[in-house]
Amino acid sequence: MRKILLATTATACLALTACATGDPGGGHDSADKPPAGSASPQPATPTPPAADTPATPGPDAAALALGMASRTVGTKFVGILEITPTTVVYTKKAHGTASRFGTFAVITTKDASLSANAADEEPANGTKGGWRWIAANGQSVFEGTGAAHKVLVSGYNGVGRIEPGGHQLRSEVFDLTPDQASGGGTLVYADAAGGDSRWRIPAVDSGPQVADVRKRLAS
């Protein structure tokens, strides 16, 4: 019995010695462990890519680009009219008529009826309805003022109601001072419901019909 107890005690001592001196990490080399008292290495924080600096929005930042369509309410709340300004031409004279204030801005549009009812543009009515130009300095100019009402662009002079599924080519003419024309402007159309459609108009001749419009204005 005494021999058994001694043997058991010896075995227990060997086990305790192994626990005290063995690798507590379950067999990993102690060289893999950081020195005592040192901080654990932290993963590097990735540097986000540099973002593009956003452009400062101008006064017409919410306006559509030339060539983009806007759906509007037809005159007298009848029908839906889609209006797309397509081209802008600047000229000092048209059909031999000189601009009273310095520059004509001639803008062509494509008007299409999208509803089951014929639709037409809302005519200008004082400060409501119709077309106006807002210059870069904030001045507002209505279509047809100055000598603009004398300018007729043949081929772009559609008028009257547009039947469902049909379209017309039209034009709007503004007589502008050099300051009002400088830097381009914002074209605004107010429909029967009082909603404004806005487009950014470039400061130089732009659009697919520039050559055609210039030819017609010179004739």
Buried (B, 14 or more C-beta within 10 A) or exposed (E): EEEEEEEEEEEEEEEEEEEEEEEEEEEEEEEEEEEEEEEEEEEEEEEEEEEEEEEEEEEBEEBBEBBEBBBBBBBEEBBBBBBBBBBBBBBEEBEEBBBBBBBBBBBBBBBBBBBEEBBBBBEBEEEEBBBBBBBBEEEEBBBBBBBBEBBBBEEBEBEEBBEBEEBBBBBBBBBBBEEBBBEBBBBBBBBBEEEEBBBBBBBEBBBEBBEBBBEBBEE
